[in-house]
């Protein structure tokens, strides 16, 4: 039976123990099979206390603070850990300084009252060097029951949270439900809106950044990475087909998924990973009391606020330092495939870990790629 255990140690009763997650197996062949499907690499979320690898940050959070958390890890983390990024710090002062940076508050909403803002765009932006762009769409309803998604508003921001394009969009078919409670939009907002084709062309111009179609399939080109939450839904409404290797979707990124690999809502992700801000000492204890959450989508969903939030999530994931190079590409040429069963069973758990490949591309590799292009 598999079971979580302490980090590997030498003992007469030791079974075949996974180097990364510490599960134990009666037979070496079972450990090998586990390694083939676990895709353990340094890119997986990892406990700063016992170094156990987890498949997602939610599993790591459960390991540290959940009802069945590991006691020794939980004690250390409660004293030295950041509740957002789950990193450990060596002193209360360093942890406090980190929290000042790590805990954010939501940006102010643009609202929908200023119609003159429709169509705003930085015409010179195409020549700038930012690698990633965040996008969010305001969707109204079409069809007889209003369930058909139609793009009525779109916003793009850069890595510095500057608005580079924002406009209302003329839907391609009749609107039967403006979804006012969520979008805040009415017929008046779309009266002088830009055509769908005009908006589509401008977005592609910004994303392609002068890149040719031939080089668009390369990571080393000038085309921008496109960041968003549930990108397929918005891109389908815009009828934009953008290469998958250039998409960074916070609803699909493996470390941000639930333990059952289902997507979280953006509202949950911002509150959990971007955080709380402005703490004071309670009058009845020395514990700090959080006064405000990073809270979005409490009423109308503002595309600008959502754009900034997904960009912050992306940058937080990209900033992780896994201290490895070239590891983290999809498991197309796994080291296990090139080895015979007998050879794999003769390897130590550490050696099996060394040939393991990730089944997703870690976003920290975007940072190293950008650094290489700018060097």
C-alpha positions, 0 to 999 in steps of 0.5 A: 500500500502506498503511503506518505512518509518522511524523507528517504533514510537508510534503514533495514525496513525501508521499501522502495521509496519515491525520491520526490513524493516519498510514497513507498512501494513493495516492488521496484517495478511499482516505483518505476511505474509510479515515476513514469506517470508522476512526472516529478521534476524540480518544477513541481510545487515543493514543501520548503521543510521536508522537500516533498513534491506536490502536483499543485499548490493546492496539494502543497497547501493541504500538506502544510495547513490542511486538516491532515497536514504533516505536523512538523511541516505545519509547525515550521510553516506557521512560524516562517511561511508566507500564506500566499507563495508558501515560501519559508523565511529565516526570520520574522523580519524577513517574512514581514518584509516579504509580505509587504511585497507579496500581499497585494490589493485589487486595482481600481475598476475602470467602470463603464460610464466613460464612453469616450474611452472606447477605442483607446489604444497606444498606436506606438505599442507594437514596437515595444519589447514587452513579452507578455500581454494579458487579455480579458473580454466582456461577454454579452448574450445572444441567441434565443435564450441569451446563452451564446457568448458575444464579445462586447468589450475587450481590454489588453494590458502589458506586464507593467499593467499599462492599458494598451488597448481597450474598446467596446466591440460591436457583437456579430449577432443580435444581443438578447441579454446584455448580462448587465449585472456582470458586464454593466453594459447596455445598448448605449455602450455599444452604439458607437463601438468598433466593428468586430473585424477592426478589433480582431485586426488590431489585437492580432497586430499587437500580438504578432508584433511584426512577426511573420506567420512562418516564425510564429511557431517559434518561442524565439520570435517577437510574437507576444505571450498571451495571458488570460483566464479561460482564454479559449472562451474569449478567443473563440468569441473574437474568432482569433486562433493563436498558437497554443505554445504562446498561450498562458492560461491561469485556468489550465496551468497545472500548479494552479489547478484543484487536486482533481485537476479541475480549474479554479475561478479567477476570483479564488486564485487572486484571493489565494495567491495574490492576497491580503493587505494592510494588517494591524495588531489585534488589541487582544493578542499579538497576532496580526489580523488581516483587514482586506482581501484581494477581492474581484468580481464582487459585482460587475466584472471589469475587464481591466481588473481581470487583466491586471489580476491574471498578469499578476498571477502569471508573473508570480508563477513565472518568478519562481526560481527552480534553479534548473535549466532545460527541464520542464518541457512536455514529456515527449522524449521522456528518459523512461522511454529510452531505457529497458525495464531491467535498466530502470529497475536497477536505478536508484530512486534519485536516478529515476528522478533525474531522468523524469520529465515534466508533463507541462511547461513551467512558466519559470522557463519564460523568464529564462527565455526572455533573459536569453533574448535580451542578453 
